[in-house]
Amino acid sequence: MASKGIFAEAGVRIRLSLTIHMNRVGSALEKSRHSYSGLNMLMEKIHTEASDDVDLMKGTTYTISELAKEFDVTPRAIRFYEDQGLISPSRKGRRRVYRERDRVRLKLVLRGKRLGFALSEVKEMFDLYDTAPGETAQLKFLLGKIQERREMLEQQRQDIEAVLHEMESVEKRALSVLDEMEEG
């Protein structure tokens, strides 16, 4: 899915290049008997930042096209969810980089939509989760929304049953009138 291999290989090259460069600089400074502790700290910082970038690249990432294909939605829909604050990919230049967290959130957004939740309700649940790690408030909110949705669906079911019953009654009358017309 993601091009982890290319980034990991590039990361190894960066580390190797930094190590060689550090050794050359260290050797030159040793020869001149200068203290290179400051330079060593700087090189360690550069090495750490490069390692962080490589580690970041090693994590599973997704492109907008990959997510769109996986969830059978358009890239435009994914950008819309981003505009609504439901997902927040990082950027590499102009390109969006989606992490596993964004993928899971997209999955939850789509599941919430299937269950009839408004995007604002899904966002509210995400916000509760982000601010209240204990999840109690989020779970109570979710249970309340499920109850509201259940009540609405029950009402719709009753309405559908009433319409079906009425249709059955009209159908019986129409068949009766048709039989009378064919006999008479």
N, C-alpha and C positions, 0 to 999 in steps of 0.2 A: 504494500500500500504506500507507505512513505518511503522516501529515498534515504533511509537510515545508513545504508552501506556507504554511500558516497560521502556523507557528512562524517561518519566515523573515520573513514580513510583520510579525509582532509584534516580531521582533528589530530590523527596520529602524525601526519606530516607536520602540522603546526607545532606539536609538542617536540618532535624530533628537531625541527629547525630551531626552536627556542633553546633547547638543551645544548645543541651544538654552538649556537651563538653565545649562550651563557658561559660555556666552557672556554670559548675563545676569549671573551672579555675577561673572564676570571683569570685566565693564564696571563694575559697581557698585564693585568693589574698586579698580579703576584710578582711578575718580573720587575715591575717598577716599584715594588715594595709599598704600594699605596694600600690603605685600608679600603676594602671593597664591601664593607658591611652594608652601606647605604645602597650601593648598586645591587648587592645580593637581594636586599629587601625589594627593590624595584623589580628586579628580574623575577623574584618569587611572585610578586603581585601580577606581573604580566603572565607568568606561567599559570597562576590560579585563575585569572580571567579567561585565558584560553581554554583551560580545563573546564570551567563553567560553561563556556560556549559549546564545547564538545559534548559535555553532559546534557546540555539543553537539546543539542541536536540528536543525541542518542534516544531521547524520549520519543514516544510515538507521536508523530504529528500527521495532520491531514490537510489536504488542500480543499478548497471549497467544492471543487469538482468531485472529489472522492466522497465527501459527505453527501452531496446532492445525489450522487448515484446510489450510495448505500441506503439512504432514507427515501429515495424516490421523490425528491422535492427539487425545485429549481434553485440555482445559485441566487437568484433574485430573492426568493423566499428566505434563504439563509441570511442574506444581507439585511433583509427587513427585520428578522429576529435580532440581528446585531444592532440595528438602529433602535429597536425597542429596549435594548439593554438586557436581553435574555441570554445572549452569549457574547463573549468578548475575546476574540482571537488576538494574538500578538501580531506584530507586523515585521516583516523583513523587507524594507523598502516599501514598495506599494503592494506587495503580496501579503495576503492574510495567511497566518499560520495557526491552525486550530490544534489544540491539545486534547487530550482525553477528556478533560473537564468540559470543554466546549461540546464534544461529541455526546457526552452523557446528558448535558443540558438540552441539546437539540433533541435527543431522544425523548426526554421528559416533556419538552414543549409539544412535540407531536403527539405523545400519549395523552397529554392534558387536552389537546384539541379534540382528539378522538372521543374523549370522555365528556366533551361539551364545556370544558372550562374556557373562559375568555383568556386572552394573552395577559391581560392585566392581573388576573387571578394567579396565573402561573408565575408571573413576575413577583407578585406579592409573596408567594410561597418561597421563591428563590431568595428574596430579600430577607424573609424571616429566617431561613436557613443560614444565610451569610451572617446575620447579626446575632442570632441566638443558637450557638452551637449545641445547646442541650436538646434541641429539637422539640421540646414540649409545645411551644407556641405554634411551631409549624404543623405538628401533628394535630393539635386542636383545630387550627384553621382548616387543615385538610379534611378532617372529619366533619366539620361544619359545612364545608363546600360539598362534600359527598352527600350529606343529608339533604341539602338544598337541591342538588341535581337529582337525587332519587325521588324526591317529592314531585319535581317537575316531570320526570319520566313516568311516574305513576299516573299523574294527571293526564299526560299525553296518551298513555295506554287506555285509560278510561274513555277518553275522547275517541280514540280509534275504535274501541269496542262498540261504543254508541253508534258511530258512523257505520260500522260493519253490520250491526243489527238493523239499522234503518235501511241499508242497502239490500239486506236479505228480505226485509219486508216489502220493499218496492219491487224486487225481483219476483217474489211470489205473486204479487198482484199483477205484474206484467205478464207472467206466464199464464195466470188464470184468465186474464182478458184475451190473450192470444189463443188459448185453448177454446174459449167460447166463440171467438171469431172464426176459427177453423171448423168448428162443429156446425156453426149456424149458417 
